[in-house]
Amino acid sequence: MGISWTDPALEADARDLARRYGLALADPGQDATASTEQAVLVLTPERLELRPWGASHGSEGAVATEFVGGAEGYRQRHPSPGRELLSRAVLGPRKAAELTVVDATVGLGRDAFVLARLGCRVLACERAPVVAALLEDGLDRAAAQRSAGEPFRFELLVADARDVLPTHPHHVAYLDPMHPPRRKSALVRKEMRVLRRVLGADADADTLLELALAHAQLRVVVKRPRHAPPLGERVPQRVVEGRRVRFDIYDAGRN
Ligand SMILES: C[S@@+](CC[C@H](N)C(=O)[O-])C[C@H]1O[C@@H](n2cnc3c(N)ncnc32)[C@H](O)[C@@H]1O
């Protein structure tokens, strides 16, 4: 995966990102259709974005992390059934401030951001450097808007969760692995389609669940498409069900 930039003034920042995330430098003037890559990261004055190659030279179809503006910013600030379900599944009867949650598959961080805003301490793991770079960019922009003193405990670890779960004590492990495409793919969010093309499905998710079950102090929560079988065919102790997704809950020490 390469990184490019839209303005000569951004070259130093793009080079810094390339160094920190182990990305190649892509020639900003390169013809997008000539690449064999699926997508390219592009640093613009506003944000870092992942642009599918061959789509266009502009931002159309691009994926970026946005927690403050746009539709996601609105969702983050207003109550929604999805957030309510996530909070019920992860918090249970506990207060958010008491909980350390490892989000083992943080991706673009929407769920983790909700949990941190609720007050949980979140350790967020992402093993794909390109996704971690997008998330860091969104977190930085959100931090610039946060009022001083507002509690927000969120640590991004660019690591495989299999190395983090055994070494970082936590109450709850949260898993939302990338699943194989569904037939009704039009319903899948645009950015998930782009990310799936770049990353593929998380074929090792079953083993991640086994590891999570061995290390969480209170529970493991797995987000699934509503009609999908449980991860690893493991029957959860409880389920919190929504219209499109459900949360399978496994209590620690009962598996
Ligand atoms: C479906 S996305 C998660 C979406 C996320 N819940 C959100 O709200 O935006 C899954 C992500 O988990 C990452 N992932 C999968 N297995 C992982 C592992 N063992 N360690 C770290 N990251 C992992 C993938 O690279 C992908 O970015």
The ligand as an SDF file (V2000), in Angstrom:
LIG
                    3D

 27 29  0  0  0  0  0  0  0  0999 V2000
  -15.0690   -5.0210   10.5570 C   0  0  0  0  0  0  0  0  0  0  0  0
  -13.6500   -4.0830   10.9770 S   0  0  0  0  0  0  0  0  0  0  0  0
  -14.1190   -3.4050   12.5510 C   0  0  0  0  0  0  0  0  0  0  0  0
  -15.0670   -2.2400   12.4720 C   0  0  0  0  0  0  0  0  0  0  0  0
  -15.1960   -1.5000   13.7800 C   0  0  0  0  0  0  0  0  0  0  0  0
  -15.9100   -2.2720   14.7850 N   0  0  0  0  0  0  0  0  0  0  0  0
  -15.8190   -0.1340   13.6570 C   0  0  0  0  0  0  0  0  0  0  0  0
  -16.7250    0.1960   14.4620 O   0  0  0  0  0  0  0  0  0  0  0  0
  -15.4020    0.6780   12.7840 O   0  0  0  0  0  0  0  0  0  0  0  0
  -12.4670   -5.3010   11.4540 C   0  0  0  0  0  0  0  0  0  0  0  0
  -11.0270   -4.7810   11.6260 C   0  0  0  0  0  0  0  0  0  0  0  0
  -10.3440   -5.6590   12.5250 O   0  0  0  0  0  0  0  0  0  0  0  0
   -9.0020   -5.7860   12.1280 C   0  0  0  0  0  0  0  0  0  0  0  0
   -8.5160   -7.0520   12.7190 N   0  0  0  0  0  0  0  0  0  0  0  0
   -8.9680   -8.3080   12.4780 C   0  0  0  0  0  0  0  0  0  0  0  0
   -8.3110   -9.2300   13.2180 N   0  0  0  0  0  0  0  0  0  0  0  0
   -7.4330   -8.5270   13.9700 C   0  0  0  0  0  0  0  0  0  0  0  0
   -6.4760   -8.9140   14.9500 C   0  0  0  0  0  0  0  0  0  0  0  0
   -6.2620  -10.2050   15.2880 N   0  0  0  0  0  0  0  0  0  0  0  0
   -5.7260   -7.9560   15.5410 N   0  0  0  0  0  0  0  0  0  0  0  0
   -5.9060   -6.6390   15.2080 C   0  0  0  0  0  0  0  0  0  0  0  0
   -6.7870   -6.2110   14.2660 N   0  0  0  0  0  0  0  0  0  0  0  0
   -7.5560   -7.1390   13.6650 C   0  0  0  0  0  0  0  0  0  0  0  0
   -9.0700   -5.7790   10.6110 C   0  0  0  0  0  0  0  0  0  0  0  0
   -7.8240   -5.3860   10.0410 O   0  0  0  0  0  0  0  0  0  0  0  0
  -10.1840   -4.7480   10.3650 C   0  0  0  0  0  0  0  0  0  0  0  0
   -9.6450   -3.4450   10.2100 O   0  0  0  0  0  0  0  0  0  0  0  0
  1  2  1  0
  2  3  1  0
  2 10  1  0
  3  4  1  0
  4  5  1  0
  5  6  1  0
  5  7  1  0
  7  8  2  0
  7  9  1  0
 10 11  1  0
 11 12  1  0
 11 26  1  0
 12 13  1  0
 13 14  1  0
 13 24  1  0
 14 15  1  0
 14 23  1  0
 15 16  2  0
 16 17  1  0
 17 18  1  0
 17 23  2  0
 18 19  1  0
 18 20  2  0
 20 21  1  0
 21 22  2  0
 22 23  1  0
 24 25  1  0
 24 26  1  0
 26 27  1  0
M  CHG  2   2   1   9  -1
M  END
$$$$
